[in-house]
Amino acid sequence: MLRLLVRGRSNRQIGEELFISAKTASVHVSHILAKLGAASRTEAVAIAWRRGLAAPERTAPGRPAPG
């Protein structure tokens, strides 16, 4: 879930990828924000990077980052 949040996925997109409803994804995202003490999705991503819970994805030279 955090990996998808870091990738900038919406609740709908997270739900589609994990085969859950957008509402269920929203609940999980809210729990992640609370656990990280973040006020927003952007702040949660920044905290995750600082704590080493997530990192920018590496790509091969000349290839775009996964979207």
N, CA, C and O atoms as CSV, one atom per row, in Angstrom:
chain,resi,resn,atom,element,x,y,z
A,1,MET,N,N,0.831,-1.186,0.000
A,1,MET,CA,C,0.000,0.000,0.000
A,1,MET,C,C,0.876,1.250,0.000
A,1,MET,O,O,0.636,2.177,-0.774
A,2,LEU,N,N,1.883,1.278,0.860
A,2,LEU,CA,C,2.760,2.447,0.929
A,2,LEU,C,C,3.499,2.648,-0.398
A,2,LEU,O,O,3.682,3.781,-0.844
A,3,ARG,N,N,3.919,1.553,-1.022
A,3,ARG,CA,C,4.603,1.644,-2.314
A,3,ARG,C,C,3.706,2.341,-3.342
A,3,ARG,O,O,4.186,3.174,-4.111
A,4,LEU,N,N,2.432,2.016,-3.363
A,4,LEU,CA,C,1.509,2.637,-4.310
A,4,LEU,C,C,1.262,4.098,-3.960
A,4,LEU,O,O,1.121,4.942,-4.845
A,5,LEU,N,N,1.212,4.389,-2.671
A,5,LEU,CA,C,1.055,5.771,-2.228
A,5,LEU,C,C,2.257,6.601,-2.670
A,5,LEU,O,O,2.104,7.724,-3.151
A,6,VAL,N,N,3.450,6.039,-2.504
A,6,VAL,CA,C,4.678,6.728,-2.918
A,6,VAL,C,C,4.678,6.968,-4.424
A,6,VAL,O,O,5.205,7.979,-4.890
A,7,ARG,N,N,4.098,6.058,-5.179
A,7,ARG,CA,C,4.029,6.217,-6.638
A,7,ARG,C,C,2.981,7.232,-7.074
A,7,ARG,O,O,2.833,7.507,-8.265
A,8,GLY,N,N,2.250,7.790,-6.105
A,8,GLY,CA,C,1.273,8.831,-6.436
A,8,GLY,C,C,-0.067,8.304,-6.881
A,8,GLY,O,O,-0.839,9.028,-7.511
A,9,ARG,N,N,-0.357,7.070,-6.570
A,9,ARG,CA,C,-1.626,6.478,-6.981
A,9,ARG,C,C,-2.778,7.057,-6.176
A,9,ARG,O,O,-2.631,7.356,-4.991
A,10,SER,N,N,-3.917,7.212,-6.821
A,10,SER,CA,C,-5.140,7.650,-6.140
A,10,SER,C,C,-5.746,6.451,-5.416
A,10,SER,O,O,-5.338,5.311,-5.633
A,11,ASN,N,N,-6.717,6.721,-4.560
A,11,ASN,CA,C,-7.391,5.620,-3.879
A,11,ASN,C,C,-8.033,4.666,-4.877
A,11,ASN,O,O,-7.992,3.449,-4.695
A,12,ARG,N,N,-8.614,5.208,-5.912
A,12,ARG,CA,C,-9.233,4.370,-6.948
A,12,ARG,C,C,-8.189,3.479,-7.605
A,12,ARG,O,O,-8.411,2.281,-7.781
A,13,GLN,N,N,-7.046,4.064,-7.969
A,13,GLN,CA,C,-5.983,3.292,-8.610
A,13,GLN,C,C,-5.404,2.229,-7.670
A,13,GLN,O,O,-5.116,1.109,-8.091
A,14,ILE,N,N,-5.238,2.589,-6.399
A,14,ILE,CA,C,-4.758,1.612,-5.413
A,14,ILE,C,C,-5.753,0.462,-5.315
A,14,ILE,O,O,-5.368,-0.707,-5.316
A,15,GLY,N,N,-7.023,0.802,-5.231
A,15,GLY,CA,C,-8.061,-0.224,-5.163
A,15,GLY,C,C,-8.034,-1.154,-6.351
A,15,GLY,O,O,-8.153,-2.369,-6.195
A,16,GLU,N,N,-7.880,-0.596,-7.537
A,16,GLU,CA,C,-7.837,-1.422,-8.743
A,16,GLU,C,C,-6.631,-2.362,-8.726
A,16,GLU,O,O,-6.748,-3.533,-9.088
A,17,GLU,N,N,-5.481,-1.852,-8.309
A,17,GLU,CA,C,-4.274,-2.683,-8.305
A,17,GLU,C,C,-4.338,-3.781,-7.251
A,17,GLU,O,O,-3.797,-4.867,-7.458
A,18,LEU,N,N,-4.992,-3.511,-6.125
A,18,LEU,CA,C,-5.048,-4.473,-5.026
A,18,LEU,C,C,-6.366,-5.252,-4.984
A,18,LEU,O,O,-6.569,-6.081,-4.096
A,19,PHE,N,N,-7.257,-4.988,-5.938
A,19,PHE,CA,C,-8.551,-5.669,-6.022
A,19,PHE,C,C,-9.389,-5.435,-4.769
A,19,PHE,O,O,-9.999,-6.354,-4.222
A,20,ILE,N,N,-9.399,-4.176,-4.331
A,20,ILE,CA,C,-10.234,-3.748,-3.215
A,20,ILE,C,C,-10.982,-2.504,-3.669
A,20,ILE,O,O,-10.660,-1.925,-4.706
A,21,SER,N,N,-11.978,-2.095,-2.896
A,21,SER,CA,C,-12.727,-0.894,-3.276
A,21,SER,C,C,-11.894,0.357,-2.991
A,21,SER,O,O,-10.956,0.328,-2.195
A,22,ALA,N,N,-12.255,1.439,-3.649
A,22,ALA,CA,C,-11.584,2.715,-3.410
A,22,ALA,C,C,-11.805,3.156,-1.960
A,22,ALA,O,O,-10.920,3.767,-1.361
A,23,LYS,N,N,-12.966,2.854,-1.395
A,23,LYS,CA,C,-13.257,3.214,-0.005
A,23,LYS,C,C,-12.336,2.451,0.947
A,23,LYS,O,O,-11.823,3.026,1.908
A,24,THR,N,N,-12.126,1.168,0.686
A,24,THR,CA,C,-11.218,0.374,1.522
A,24,THR,C,C,-9.801,0.915,1.402
A,24,THR,O,O,-9.088,1.016,2.400
A,25,ALA,N,N,-9.388,1.264,0.189
A,25,ALA,CA,C,-8.062,1.853,-0.012
A,25,ALA,C,C,-7.950,3.155,0.782
A,25,ALA,O,O,-6.914,3.434,1.385
A,26,SER,N,N,-9.016,3.945,0.779
A,26,SER,CA,C,-9.025,5.205,1.516
A,26,SER,C,C,-8.816,4.980,3.009
A,26,SER,O,O,-8.082,5.728,3.654
A,27,VAL,N,N,-9.455,3.962,3.553
A,27,VAL,CA,C,-9.301,3.643,4.973
A,27,VAL,C,C,-7.855,3.261,5.261
A,27,VAL,O,O,-7.275,3.720,6.246
A,28,HIS,N,N,-7.274,2.430,4.415
A,28,HIS,CA,C,-5.881,2.016,4.616
A,28,HIS,C,C,-4.933,3.208,4.511
A,28,HIS,O,O,-4.001,3.332,5.306
A,29,VAL,N,N,-5.163,4.076,3.542
A,29,VAL,CA,C,-4.323,5.268,3.391
A,29,VAL,C,C,-4.441,6.137,4.639
A,29,VAL,O,O,-3.436,6.658,5.121
A,30,SER,N,N,-5.642,6.299,5.163
A,30,SER,CA,C,-5.836,7.085,6.386
A,30,SER,C,C,-5.048,6.496,7.548
A,30,SER,O,O,-4.459,7.231,8.341
A,31,HIS,N,N,-5.037,5.173,7.648
A,31,HIS,CA,C,-4.269,4.515,8.709
A,31,HIS,C,C,-2.766,4.738,8.529
A,31,HIS,O,O,-2.046,4.942,9.506
A,32,ILE,N,N,-2.303,4.701,7.302
A,32,ILE,CA,C,-0.877,4.963,7.028
A,32,ILE,C,C,-0.530,6.387,7.438
A,32,ILE,O,O,0.493,6.614,8.084
A,33,LEU,N,N,-1.369,7.345,7.069
A,33,LEU,CA,C,-1.126,8.742,7.442
A,33,LEU,C,C,-1.055,8.878,8.963
A,33,LEU,O,O,-0.179,9.563,9.490
A,34,ALA,N,N,-1.969,8.232,9.654
A,34,ALA,CA,C,-1.986,8.313,11.121
A,34,ALA,C,C,-0.737,7.684,11.722
A,34,ALA,O,O,-0.138,8.253,12.634
A,35,LYS,N,N,-0.341,6.525,11.227
A,35,LYS,CA,C,0.838,5.847,11.771
A,35,LYS,C,C,2.116,6.645,11.546
A,35,LYS,O,O,3.026,6.625,12.375
A,36,LEU,N,N,2.174,7.348,10.417
A,36,LEU,CA,C,3.353,8.160,10.120
A,36,LEU,C,C,3.263,9.545,10.754
A,36,LEU,O,O,4.255,10.273,10.780
A,37,GLY,N,N,2.095,9.918,11.262
A,37,GLY,CA,C,1.902,11.252,11.824
A,37,GLY,C,C,1.888,12.314,10.747
A,37,GLY,O,O,2.325,13.444,10.968
A,38,ALA,N,N,1.383,11.948,9.578
A,38,ALA,CA,C,1.373,12.855,8.430
A,38,ALA,C,C,-0.004,13.483,8.257
A,38,ALA,O,O,-1.027,12.846,8.507
A,39,ALA,N,N,-0.015,14.745,7.825
A,39,ALA,CA,C,-1.270,15.455,7.592
A,39,ALA,C,C,-1.766,15.301,6.160
A,39,ALA,O,O,-2.917,15.626,5.868
A,40,SER,N,N,-0.914,14.808,5.263
A,40,SER,CA,C,-1.297,14.666,3.865
A,40,SER,C,C,-0.547,13.507,3.228
A,40,SER,O,O,0.405,12.973,3.797
A,41,ARG,N,N,-0.992,13.131,2.046
A,41,ARG,CA,C,-0.322,12.064,1.301
A,41,ARG,C,C,1.107,12.483,0.970
A,41,ARG,O,O,2.033,11.675,1.055
A,42,THR,N,N,1.281,13.737,0.595
A,42,THR,CA,C,2.612,14.235,0.242
A,42,THR,C,C,3.547,14.166,1.444
A,42,THR,O,O,4.698,13.747,1.319
A,43,GLU,N,N,3.055,14.572,2.590
A,43,GLU,CA,C,3.872,14.507,3.794
A,43,GLU,C,C,4.196,13.051,4.146
A,43,GLU,O,O,5.306,12.757,4.590
A,44,ALA,N,N,3.253,12.156,3.954
A,44,ALA,CA,C,3.497,10.733,4.231
A,44,ALA,C,C,4.616,10.193,3.359
A,44,ALA,O,O,5.462,9.435,3.834
A,45,VAL,N,N,4.629,10.574,2.088
A,45,VAL,CA,C,5.688,10.125,1.177
A,45,VAL,C,C,7.035,10.677,1.634
A,45,VAL,O,O,8.030,9.953,1.641
A,46,ALA,N,N,7.072,11.941,2.012
A,46,ALA,CA,C,8.327,12.544,2.476
A,46,ALA,C,C,8.836,11.836,3.732
A,46,ALA,O,O,10.030,11.559,3.850
A,47,ILE,N,N,7.943,11.549,4.657
A,47,ILE,CA,C,8.326,10.846,5.881
A,47,ILE,C,C,8.829,9.446,5.547
A,47,ILE,O,O,9.835,8.997,6.096
A,48,ALA,N,N,8.139,8.766,4.659
A,48,ALA,CA,C,8.549,7.409,4.270
A,48,ALA,C,C,9.949,7.418,3.664
A,48,ALA,O,O,10.754,6.534,3.958
A,49,TRP,N,N,10.244,8.396,2.833
A,49,TRP,CA,C,11.579,8.492,2.232
A,49,TRP,C,C,12.624,8.765,3.309
A,49,TRP,O,O,13.675,8.124,3.335
A,50,ARG,N,N,12.334,9.720,4.201
A,50,ARG,CA,C,13.296,10.056,5.265
A,50,ARG,C,C,13.580,8.873,6.179
A,50,ARG,O,O,14.710,8.694,6.634
A,51,ARG,N,N,12.570,8.075,6.445
A,51,ARG,CA,C,12.732,6.932,7.347
A,51,ARG,C,C,13.253,5.676,6.630
A,51,ARG,O,O,13.471,4.639,7.257
A,52,GLY,N,N,13.445,5.783,5.328
A,52,GLY,CA,C,13.939,4.634,4.571
A,52,GLY,C,C,12.884,3.572,4.311
A,52,GLY,O,O,13.216,2.429,3.995
A,53,LEU,N,N,11.622,3.939,4.442
A,53,LEU,CA,C,10.533,2.998,4.187
A,53,LEU,C,C,10.212,2.898,2.703
A,53,LEU,O,O,9.569,1.945,2.261
A,54,ALA,N,N,10.657,3.876,1.945
A,54,ALA,CA,C,10.420,3.915,0.507
A,54,ALA,C,C,11.573,4.659,-0.133
A,54,ALA,O,O,12.230,5.485,0.502
A,55,ALA,N,N,11.807,4.360,-1.386
A,55,ALA,CA,C,12.867,5.035,-2.125
A,55,ALA,C,C,12.407,5.222,-3.560
A,55,ALA,O,O,11.578,4.458,-4.053
A,56,PRO,N,N,12.939,6.231,-4.232
A,56,PRO,CA,C,12.602,6.391,-5.649
A,56,PRO,C,C,13.002,5.130,-6.405
A,56,PRO,O,O,14.035,4.524,-6.121
A,57,GLU,N,N,12.176,4.744,-7.365
A,57,GLU,CA,C,12.470,3.547,-8.142
A,57,GLU,C,C,13.581,3.811,-9.139
A,57,GLU,O,O,13.670,4.881,-9.741
A,58,ARG,N,N,14.412,2.816,-9.292
A,58,ARG,CA,C,15.489,2.920,-10.277
A,58,ARG,C,C,14.969,2.470,-11.626
A,58,ARG,O,O,14.133,1.571,-11.717
A,59,THR,N,N,15.469,3.100,-12.664
A,59,THR,CA,C,15.095,2.708,-14.020
A,59,THR,C,C,16.358,2.487,-14.830
A,59,THR,O,O,17.424,3.008,-14.502
A,60,ALA,N,N,16.224,1.719,-15.876
A,60,ALA,CA,C,17.339,1.515,-16.783
A,60,ALA,C,C,17.588,2.802,-17.563
A,60,ALA,O,O,16.641,3.544,-17.822
A,61,PRO,N,N,18.838,3.092,-17.948
A,61,PRO,CA,C,19.104,4.309,-18.725
A,61,PRO,C,C,18.220,4.369,-19.971
A,61,PRO,O,O,18.072,3.396,-20.709
A,62,GLY,N,N,17.644,5.544,-20.169
A,62,GLY,CA,C,16.824,5.757,-21.355
A,62,GLY,C,C,15.401,5.250,-21.223
A,62,GLY,O,O,14.619,5.362,-22.168
A,63,ARG,N,N,15.048,4.699,-20.079
A,63,ARG,CA,C,13.691,4.180,-19.890
A,63,ARG,C,C,12.957,5.069,-18.891
A,63,ARG,O,O,13.544,5.485,-17.892
A,64,PRO,N,N,11.697,5.362,-19.141
A,64,PRO,CA,C,10.945,6.187,-18.193
A,64,PRO,C,C,10.639,5.410,-16.911
A,64,PRO,O,O,10.573,4.181,-16.908
A,65,ALA,N,N,10.458,6.153,-15.837
A,65,ALA,CA,C,10.115,5.537,-14.563
A,65,ALA,C,C,8.724,4.905,-14.676
A,65,ALA,O,O,7.869,5.412,-15.403
A,66,PRO,N,N,8.496,3.799,-13.959
A,66,PRO,CA,C,7.164,3.176,-14.002
A,66,PRO,C,C,6.127,4.151,-13.495
A,66,PRO,O,O,6.385,4.916,-12.566
A,67,GLY,N,N,4.959,4.126,-14.101
A,67,GLY,CA,C,3.976,5.111,-13.763
A,67,GLY,C,C,2.852,4.649,-13.025
A,67,GLY,O,O,1.964,5.435,-12.697
